[in-house]
Amino acid sequence: MGKLATEMLKGTLEGVVLAILAGRSAYGYEITAWLREQGFTDIAEGTIYALLVRIERHGLVDVEKVRSAKGPPRKVYSLNADGQEYLSEFWTNWDFLAERIDHLHNQINQQKQGE
């Protein structure tokens, strides 16, 4: 993933992580591993952990400490009602932006073809 893609992802990563948590509860490493499996290979664990701290602080997730067979207890995150509301707003904004950007992209391509 190039620098531009990384910067674009930073602006949407919070919504992406909340969307993952809407499907199931998970801990930080699980989220990072799943994102990497989906092709987001450049995502650092530290980025996800910092984001999880932020969304916990904003009250968008519930956190449960679960015993781990290896090492200290893990914090397992699950989306709560406030997080679900935030995620709904995220998708509304995403749809609007994606539609506008796609429209702009198509217009520019049509103009180039007309030259």
Disulfide bonds with the S-S distance in Angstrom:
none
